Structures are given as structure tokens and as C-alpha cells.
Amino acid sequence: MKDFYVVAKKDLEPNLPHSADWPKIIAYSYKTKSFLLIEGKGHGFNGTVLPDQIARGPRWKQLFLDLNALWFLSFIDSTTYPSTSDFEKALQAKTGFIKVISS
């Protein structure tokens, strides 16, 4: 089982039960160095797990921009965290919360 830490989340259409665009979620697995990228809900739901380097590509840049999450790429590049616990503490200090999606 992989744990993905939610980095950013936004829902601009909370009252729509089936949306291909919202909510948008970016989550990161510290252990596997991969991203969980989610868009939509209901029949419009779409999600994928991508390695770090692919998620940084131009295809996914708009998602990071929509969620004001480009900061996270610098965050994971700027420091090597000795443990998952250290990563969690640093992420919580930056975002003010810790939410985990297990897959």
C-alpha cells in the first residue's frame, strides 16, 4: 500500500456531482517519489500515478498552476529528508495540515 500526502486540493464546483474538471488534487508519495494526480468526480473522475520526473513535464504543469503548487517541486528538491516522519513534519509546517490518501 502506498501513502500519498496531499499537497494541494481545490474544488471550484462543489455542488456538481459529476465534473471532469473539479476537484483537483495533487498528492505525493515520499517513499516511491511519485505523484497521484486527480481531476474530477463521479463519472468525470480521472486519476493517475506518475513518477516524479514525468509529473514535472509540460503535460501536467497546468494542474500545478491551477492549485498554486509549483512551490512543492522546489520543496522536495531543496531538502533531503532523512525519514518519512521528517518529511511529514516539514510538509505540515509548510501547508498547515497532513492528509494521506492510501492506495
C-alpha positions in Angstrom: 0.0 0.0 0.0 1.3 3.5 -0.9 0.7 6.6 1.1 0.3 9.8 -0.9 0.5 13.1 1.1 -2.0 15.7 -0.2 0.0 18.8 -1.3 -2.8 20.8 -2.8 -6.6 20.4 -3.3 -9.3 22.7 -4.7 -12.9 22.2 -5.7 -14.5 25.1 -7.7 -17.6 23.1 -8.4 -18.6 21.5 -5.1 -22.3 21.3 -6.0 -21.8 19.3 -9.2 -22.0 15.5 -8.6 -20.2 14.7 -11.9 -17.4 17.0 -13.0 -14.4 16.3 -15.3 -12.6 19.4 -14.1 -13.1 19.7 -10.3 -11.9 18.9 -7.7 -8.2 18.8 -8.5 -5.8 17.1 -6.1 -2.0 16.7 -6.1 -0.6 14.2 -3.7 3.0 12.9 -3.3 4.4 9.6 -2.1 7.7 10.3 -0.3 8.5 6.6 -0.3 8.1 6.0 -4.0 8.9 9.5 -5.3 5.7 9.6 -7.3 2.7 11.8 -7.7 -1.0 11.0 -7.5 -2.8 13.5 -9.8 -6.6 13.6 -9.6 -9.2 15.6 -11.5 -13.0 15.4 -11.4 -15.6 13.4 -9.5 -18.4 11.0 -10.2 -18.5 10.0 -13.9 -15.9 12.6 -14.6 -13.2 11.2 -12.2 -9.7 10.7 -13.6 -6.6 9.9 -11.6 -3.1 8.7 -12.3 0.1 7.9 -10.5 3.2 9.2 -12.2 6.9 9.1 -11.4 8.3 12.4 -10.2 10.1 13.3 -13.5 7.0 12.7 -15.7 4.7 14.7 -13.4 7.1 17.6 -13.7 6.6 17.6 -17.5 4.7 20.2 -19.5 1.6 18.0 -19.8 0.9 18.4 -16.0 2.2 21.9 -15.4 -1.3 23.5 -15.7 -2.5 21.3 -12.8 0.3 22.6 -10.6 -0.6 26.1 -11.7 -4.3 25.7 -11.0 -3.5 24.6 -7.5 -0.7 27.0 -6.8 1.5 24.0 -6.1 4.7 24.8 -8.1 6.3 25.6 -4.7 6.1 21.9 -3.9 8.6 20.9 -6.6 11.2 23.2 -5.0 10.2 22.0 -1.6 11.1 18.4 -2.4 14.2 19.4 -4.4 15.7 21.7 -1.7 16.0 19.2 1.1 16.7 15.6 1.6 14.5 14.3 4.4 16.2 11.5 6.5 12.8 9.9 7.2 9.2 9.9 6.3 8.5 11.5 9.7 10.8 14.3 8.9 9.1 14.8 5.5 5.7 14.9 7.2 6.8 17.5 9.8 8.2 19.7 7.1 5.1 19.4 4.9 2.8 20.1 7.8 4.9 23.2 8.7 4.5 24.4 5.1 0.8 23.6 4.5 -0.6 23.6 8.0 -2.2 20.1 7.5 -1.4 16.5 6.8 -3.9 14.4 4.8 -2.9 11.0 3.4 -4.5 9.1 0.6 -3.7 5.4 0.7 -3.8 3.3 -2.5 
